Amino acid sequence: MSSLIKNAVTENHGNDGITVLPDKSQCSNPQFLRKIGLIAAAALSCSPLTSHSAGTENLLYQGMTLPSGLVKVGTDYWVSDHTFGFCKLISGANGQPGYVDQGSCTTAQVSPGQAVAKEATDPNNSAQTVTYAYVPDNSSKGRGVWRHTIKDGVILDSTMLPNAGIDGNRPMAIAMGPDGHLYVSLGRNNNIMRIRNPEPGSDNTVNQKTEKIGSSVVKVGPPALTFINNTLYLAENTGVTAIGAEPGGNATACTGACTAKAVNTGVGAPVYVTSDATTLYIADLGNAYRYSPPSSGIPGCLKGLGSGYGNVAALALKPATDLAAASVYVADDPTAGTSFFKGVVYGVSPNSTSDCIAAGGIVPGGTGGTGPTVGAPPTATAPVTISGPGTGATLPAALVQIGSETWISDHLQGFCRLGPNGIDSCVTNAASAPGQAVAVPSASAANVTYIYVPDTASKGLGVWRLTHEAGTGIVNSTLLAPGKLSGARTSAVAYGPDNKLYVVSGKNNSVMRIANPEGNPVDVEQIGTVTGRSGPPSLTFRGADLYFAEATGITSIPRAAGCSKTTPCTARAFAAQVGAPVYVTSDGTYLYIADISKAYRFTFSGAATPPTLTEIGAGFANISAVGLNKQTDSTTGSTARSLFVGDDTSAGSFTGTGRVWKLDMTNLTWQ
């Protein structure tokens, strides 16, 4: 047994030197699997972390985080992983799923997107080949597209390609044109760029340059591009679009003014597109399709390949070999990247015997649509009703009520106020990617509320205090404990009964505390840890107890105010009956919990009543926040209760697809 596995599965028995190997029943324990790591789990022949029942797919790989690109390099597949970087995948043995080879990963790009690869002659040995993998960095600080030289499954070197017009604009996706040039979409504008001559070599290097060829329809570039012949297809949030699809069109000949046109594929909100020589393979969040474009008078045809996915993030094609049939690889992350290592890859047959779902082609004079697809409204369990949604947000991470105003943490725009028509004002000089926030009335100043907002960005400075004055709005922002939380990716905060602020980090599993947040705190104290490897997206107090929405379930630290640096506490499982929560908040009596599609109210046990979990809303698309609104009529004394639910139909892949729903809870039974 290797030292890695031995160390991973050795239980601590003090100094007796006993090594205990767990039985395979532990393989169903996600906390155990995360503790020992994927390599050790595979060696123990552990069963998959995730299952999927739709279609006839095979689970091929697991243990990734938001896999946003899959590309074949030689005999291997490589993945764009949101946590590990650009990594090689190792096939599983004895029918078990494969996993990420963490030793192969490059983190040159912080957040890799759709990648492409091209085999070429090894410049150092003309009898051998290397593969150039081109990977964009779509992180907020991403500078461009990287070229990785790979041989025998190892990255030999990594080079940033010319990036004029790309640097700082979040390159999202790339496609290799038939002309050998790269085509790049951008997350901060709708320019489509071309990088000429991306391969190394003296002639190529001299002639390498970037240039704009045209634009996508929506204001930000799509997460996936692909070519069929000279036509460039784009997976935009209004539908598939194309540059050069009209008769005589040619995307490779564009020099700046080409504009994408709508293609009527029948897929309303695609998140990914790839292709072989003649066929498009398209995915929305829950389905994978095959689309044959119109040809020689034969209309286009859309057929379904697989359905029931949680959040499709990428597609790839596996050609047929002597040993196996062709497959379409579907990369899926049911948590949309909010939890580590939940991403998986399925294989599904590219063949479909079904009739065409839709037939289409280029929309005459089409512009690609007028805006993001909102989708069908969620359903609610009586006696709850839904109103909304407020639109224009991106991956809302918090919903905070201050008097009659509702504020949200928007992933791109900052901490923003919602008006009748969506976002109407934002704070841009504090957290650039705000997480779960909390509002607390000032203890010393009338009509003043302090809002504590963490910054989840990789370069975030920590937790900000925003001062809100009634009738005026937010008047200033202050960074708490400067320098103490810089780069920690603070993900969530909660205000304790001890008037202190509790903070978790996306980079480790520490639970931290900031004393005197209303003043000028200068220090941060670590008081404990959560069970996972990193902090959860939300936490809340109910009385003296602190609750966390961890990937494995709700956990808690009882009487958290008593924990300290010298007497640290560890979160423990709490039986709230929600398996993969993404958010938790409380009104002091109940817990309100959400997974990616449903919202619940958890009622604690009483003297004669057991604990109960009540579903209060369902059918949401990627819930990212919940918030409470409790209004009491000063004349009648009656109380109106509602729950705000924030979701995002594209899981943050597109700008402005976030929504806010209001669930009326007045008629529920209350303690």
Secondary structure, 3 states (H helix, E strand, C coil): CCHHHHHHHCCCCCCCCCCCCCCHHHHHCHHHHHHHCHHHHHHCCCCCCCCCCCCCCEEEEEEECCCCEEEEECCEEEEEECCCEEEEEECCCCCCCEEEEEEEEECCCCCECCCEEEEEEECCEEEEEEEEEEEEECCCCCCCEEEEEEECCEEEEEEECCCCCCCCCCEEEEEECCCCCEEEEECCCCEEEEEECCCCCHHHHHHCEEEEEEECCCCCCCCCEEEECCEEEEEECCEEEEECCCCCCCHHHCCCCEECEEECCCCCCCCEEEECCCCEEEECCCEEEEEECCECCECCEEEEEEECCCCEEEEEEECCCCCCCCEEEEEECCCCCCCCCCEEEEEECCCCCCCCCECCCECCCCCCCCCCCCCCCCECCCCCEEEEEEEEECCCCCEEEECCEEEEEECCCEEEEEECCEEEEEECCCCCCECECEEEECCCCCCEEEEEEEECCCCCCCEEEEEEECCCEEEEEEECCCCCCCCCCEEEEEECCCCCEEEEECCCCEEEEECCCCCCCCCCEEEEECCCCCCCCCEEEECCEEEEEECCEEEEECCHHHCCCCCCEECEECCCCCCCCCEEEECCCCEEEECCCCEEEEECCCCCCCCEEEEEEECCCCEEEEEEEEEECCCCCCEEEEEEEEEECCCCCCCCCEEEEEEECCCCCCC
